[in-house]
Structure formats: C-alpha cells, structure tokens
Amino acid sequence: MEYIYKTKNTCSTEIKLDINGDVVTNVVFTGGCNGNLKAIPILVDGWTVDEIESKLTGITCGRRPTSCGDQLAKAVREAYEAQKAAQGA
C-alpha cells in the first residue's frame, strides 16, 4: 500500500512510502536536506515498522523537537495503522 505522510516541523514537507504488512520500502522525502534524505531511504529499505521506530523515534534536528527521521517513524506507524484499518473494513 502506498502511503503519503505530511511532515510537521521539518524542512521536508512530505514522506511517501510503501508498506506491506509491517515491512516498509520505497521511502521518498519531498524537500529537506538532500544528502540525508537520499541516505535514510536506502538504509531503512526493507525494515519493519518496529525497527524504524526503535532507531529513529526521538531524534531531533537543531532546536526543533523532531527531525526527518523522527517524522519517518511517525509516518510508518500511521501507515501501518491505516493499512490494518483498511484490511479490517
């Protein structure tokens, strides 16, 4: 399932990803720090929601209370819950 998440308090504005069960692939950030946001998707490709959350939740960027990585952790959880809800409907 393709999922689009609108980020909050980051330079990136959106995260697009595919989720199948609890496995995340094809992460694409819109906006943000070009190098980092090319690297993160490569690193997390094929990781589970729990793996992404355990590694990225709580990371901050400068004085911001969040980061693109932290927003990705939120996005994958939201996508996972949306997928479960859609399958239960």
Backbone as CSV, one residue per row, in Angstrom:
resi,resn,N_x,N_y,N_z,CA_x,CA_y,CA_z,C_x,C_y,C_z
1,MET,0.844,-1.170,0.000,0.000,0.000,0.000,0.894,1.239,0.000
2,GLU,0.610,2.166,-0.878,1.338,3.435,-0.874,0.705,4.352,0.168
3,TYR,1.557,5.063,0.895,1.066,5.967,1.932,1.823,7.286,1.829
4,ILE,1.114,8.393,2.002,1.737,9.718,1.985,1.482,10.382,3.324
5,TYR,2.559,10.853,3.939,2.511,11.491,5.260,3.005,12.926,5.130
6,LYS,2.232,13.865,5.629,2.637,15.273,5.647,3.431,15.522,6.925
7,THR,4.689,15.904,6.780,5.558,16.100,7.938,5.223,17.396,8.677
8,LYS,5.678,17.458,9.928,5.465,18.625,10.773,6.794,19.061,11.383
9,ASN,7.082,20.351,11.356,8.288,20.933,11.972,9.596,20.440,11.380
10,THR,9.612,20.118,10.089,10.853,19.731,9.419,10.965,20.472,8.087
11,CYS,12.168,20.475,7.542,12.378,21.078,6.223,11.706,20.254,5.140
12,SER,11.663,18.936,5.320,10.909,18.122,4.366,9.422,18.371,4.594
13,THR,8.639,18.225,3.547,7.210,18.522,3.648,6.335,17.281,3.553
14,GLU,6.918,16.198,3.043,6.108,15.006,2.796,7.012,13.784,2.746
15,ILE,6.459,12.651,3.176,7.143,11.365,3.044,6.180,10.421,2.347
16,LYS,6.641,9.839,1.249,5.858,8.820,0.542,6.553,7.485,0.785
17,LEU,5.772,6.439,1.048,6.362,5.129,1.300,5.388,4.035,0.901
18,ASP,5.920,2.837,0.744,5.101,1.653,0.528,5.202,0.804,1.785
19,ILE,4.066,0.218,2.173,4.054,-0.672,3.331,3.286,-1.928,2.953
20,ASN,3.883,-3.066,3.276,3.273,-4.363,3.012,3.402,-5.173,4.289
21,GLY,2.290,-5.341,5.006,2.373,-5.925,6.345,3.054,-4.910,7.231
22,ASP,4.182,-5.300,7.812,4.933,-4.328,8.624,6.268,-3.944,7.983
23,VAL,6.445,-4.284,6.707,7.702,-4.008,6.001,7.550,-2.748,5.146
24,VAL,8.523,-1.850,5.292,8.498,-0.549,4.621,9.539,-0.532,3.493
25,THR,9.111,-0.040,2.332,10.010,0.099,1.184,9.687,1.403,0.454
26,ASN,10.560,1.746,-0.466,10.341,2.876,-1.387,10.038,4.194,-0.676
27,VAL,10.813,4.515,0.349,10.639,5.776,1.077,11.186,6.916,0.222
28,VAL,10.394,7.968,0.081,10.811,9.156,-0.667,10.405,10.387,0.128
29,PHE,11.378,11.255,0.412,11.126,12.521,1.088,10.985,13.622,0.047
30,THR,10.100,14.573,0.305,9.991,15.775,-0.516,10.544,16.927,0.298
31,GLY,11.520,17.639,-0.259,12.165,18.732,0.459,13.193,18.203,1.437
32,GLY,13.733,19.098,2.258,14.697,18.693,3.282,16.127,18.675,2.786
33,CYS,17.007,18.145,3.622,18.451,18.071,3.342,18.723,16.959,2.333
34,ASN,19.107,17.332,1.160,19.227,16.423,0.031,20.023,15.154,0.339
35,GLY,21.206,15.287,0.884,22.052,14.113,1.127,21.463,13.164,2.152
36,ASN,21.058,13.709,3.292,20.479,12.870,4.345,19.225,12.163,3.868
37,LEU,18.421,12.864,3.106,17.144,12.295,2.705,17.250,11.389,1.487
38,LYS,18.443,11.272,0.943,18.734,10.209,-0.024,19.242,8.983,0.732
39,ALA,19.998,9.215,1.814,20.601,8.121,2.569,19.588,7.360,3.417
40,ILE,18.719,8.074,4.125,17.768,7.412,5.025,16.938,6.354,4.291
41,PRO,16.343,6.673,3.132,15.543,5.645,2.450,16.338,4.389,2.086
42,ILE,17.580,4.568,1.700,18.415,3.411,1.355,18.670,2.563,2.600
43,LEU,18.946,3.222,3.712,19.246,2.499,4.944,18.049,1.733,5.488
44,VAL,16.861,2.301,5.422,15.695,1.670,6.050,14.901,0.774,5.101
45,ASP,15.264,0.710,3.833,14.511,-0.089,2.869,14.439,-1.550,3.320
46,GLY,13.220,-2.046,3.479,13.020,-3.428,3.904,12.928,-3.611,5.408
47,TRP,13.096,-2.536,6.168,12.967,-2.626,7.632,11.496,-2.705,8.009
48,THR,11.248,-3.222,9.201,9.889,-3.260,9.720,9.560,-1.938,10.406
49,VAL,8.281,-1.747,10.658,7.815,-0.565,11.378,8.514,-0.483,12.734
50,ASP,8.578,-1.593,13.461,9.217,-1.601,14.784,10.702,-1.250,14.711
51,GLU,11.395,-1.751,13.697,12.822,-1.441,13.548,13.028,0.048,13.296
52,ILE,12.215,0.612,12.418,12.339,2.040,12.114,12.031,2.870,13.354
53,GLU,10.955,2.532,14.043,10.601,3.274,15.262,11.698,3.179,16.316
54,SER,12.258,1.998,16.507,13.268,1.840,17.565,14.548,2.613,17.268
55,LYS,14.867,2.799,15.999,16.102,3.509,15.627,15.921,5.021,15.488
56,LEU,14.741,5.475,15.058,14.596,6.877,14.659,13.708,7.728,15.566
57,THR,12.856,7.108,16.377,11.964,7.880,17.240,12.766,8.728,18.221
58,GLY,12.380,9.991,18.309,13.000,10.882,19.291,14.210,11.658,18.805
59,ILE,14.678,11.391,17.592,15.810,12.154,17.058,15.327,13.575,16.753
60,THR,16.098,14.554,17.171,15.748,15.947,16.916,16.721,16.547,15.912
61,CYS,16.371,17.713,15.379,17.208,18.415,14.412,17.357,19.856,14.886
62,GLY,18.569,20.224,15.269,18.786,21.574,15.782,17.902,21.831,16.978
63,ARG,17.201,22.949,16.971,16.305,23.291,18.073,14.894,22.739,17.886
64,ARG,14.686,22.072,16.797,13.355,21.513,16.533,13.110,20.291,17.418
65,PRO,11.863,20.070,17.800,11.547,18.923,18.662,11.451,17.603,17.904
66,THR,11.712,17.627,16.607,11.608,16.445,15.762,12.675,16.519,14.677
67,SER,12.687,15.547,13.798,13.612,15.511,12.658,12.940,14.734,11.543
68,CYS,13.568,14.682,10.395,13.010,13.893,9.297,12.966,12.414,9.677
69,GLY,13.970,11.938,10.379,13.965,10.546,10.843,12.835,10.277,11.823
70,ASP,12.642,11.182,12.780,11.560,11.056,13.751,10.209,11.101,13.040
71,GLN,10.076,11.968,12.051,8.844,12.048,11.279,8.606,10.760,10.486
72,LEU,9.681,10.139,10.000,9.543,8.856,9.300,9.008,7.797,10.260
73,ALA,9.498,7.785,11.487,8.999,6.829,12.484,7.500,7.025,12.704
74,LYS,7.066,8.271,12.778,5.638,8.563,12.938,4.864,8.131,11.691
75,ALA,5.435,8.388,10.529,4.775,8.057,9.256,4.560,6.560,9.105
76,VAL,5.576,5.766,9.432,5.429,4.319,9.236,4.401,3.732,10.203
77,ARG,4.344,4.256,11.414,3.334,3.779,12.361,1.936,4.152,11.869
78,GLU,1.784,5.377,11.412,0.492,5.826,10.903,0.076,4.999,9.681
79,ALA,1.019,4.726,8.787,0.744,3.924,7.595,0.343,2.503,7.985
80,TYR,1.036,1.939,8.949,0.742,0.585,9.419,-0.674,0.503,9.985
81,GLU,-1.038,1.474,10.807,-2.380,1.501,11.404,-3.447,1.725,10.333
82,ALA,-3.183,2.568,9.350,-4.129,2.804,8.250,-4.322,1.545,7.420
83,GLN,-3.231,0.832,7.194,-3.297,-0.410,6.437,-4.152,-1.443,7.186
84,LYS,-3.940,-1.564,8.495,-4.728,-2.504,9.294,-6.207,-2.136,9.252
85,ALA,-6.511,-0.858,9.377,-7.897,-0.387,9.359,-8.538,-0.684,8.002
86,ALA,-7.794,-0.483,6.918,-8.327,-0.731,5.581,-8.594,-2.214,5.363
87,GLN,-7.767,-3.062,5.935,-7.949,-4.500,5.774,-9.114,-5.017,6.609
88,GLY,-9.386,-4.317,7.721,-10.483,-4.719,8.580,-11.837,-4.230,8.089
89,ALA,-11.811,-3.303,7.154,-13.073,-2.700,6.680,-13.802,-3.608,5.720
